[in-house]
Structures are given as C-alpha cells and as structure tokens.
Amino acid sequence: MRRGGTVTTAKSIAIVDDDRLIRSSAASLMRSFGIAASTFESAEAFLAADAKEFACIISDVQMGGMSGLDLQDELNRRRISTPLILITAYPTDRLKDRALAGGARYFLEKPWSVDDLLVCLEEIMGPLS
C-alpha cells in the first residue's frame, strides 16, 4: 500500500519453493514492488513459522516432501485462511480444479508472467504502485 509516496506493508509474503533460485528471484521481485518477503525451502519449514503473519503465501505445487496441495490441506486443517497462490510447471485441469476447490485464490502456470502475478497480488493486497 502506498501512503504519502512511500510503500508500507503491514505483513509480508511467504514464498515456498524447494528451488533456491526461484525463491531468491521471487523475493527480489517482491522487494522491487515494496513488498517484504520471507522464503521457505519446504512446506514443512513454512508450517514451522507463524503462517498468520503473512498477507499472502506463494507456493510451488511440486516439491520434495509436502506438496503445495499438501500445504493447502494443512492450512485448511489449521483453519488458516491466508490467501494462497499455487504455481506449477505441470498444470492439469484436475490439479487446477483441486487447488481452487481447496481454497487456493489463484493457480498460475510456470513460467508465470510478472503481470499475472501482480494482478493476483493486487487483488489480494490492494494496489502496489
């Protein structure tokens, strides 16, 4: 959110991906939009943090250990309603339907565009610029 020309964010975004380069690139992109980002190498590592401190969670679907869908199921089990954006390089209609039916706000395909991600984030957090 912008106030008086400066960007302020009450909460940060969580980026969950087992690929270090993806985590780093996504966090850098978030910072360029004035959004604080915390990165997690697995769904398990994310779940060990306080999930309620984040305004949004961006997670890969295919990861070692828990998948992004498993993460979504666990968030639902814990009654954590933080908006979730799931991203995958292997999209299918079945996967997309399951993700959206489980409560994911958005389902993006890799390679995702910056514009598509921005639309998702602005719908969740409000205008970013």
Helices and strands as residue ranges (DSSP letters): E 2-3, E 6-7, E 12-16, H 20-32, E 37-40, H 43-47, G 51-53, E 54-60, H 68-77, E 84-88, H 93-101, E 106-109, H 114-125
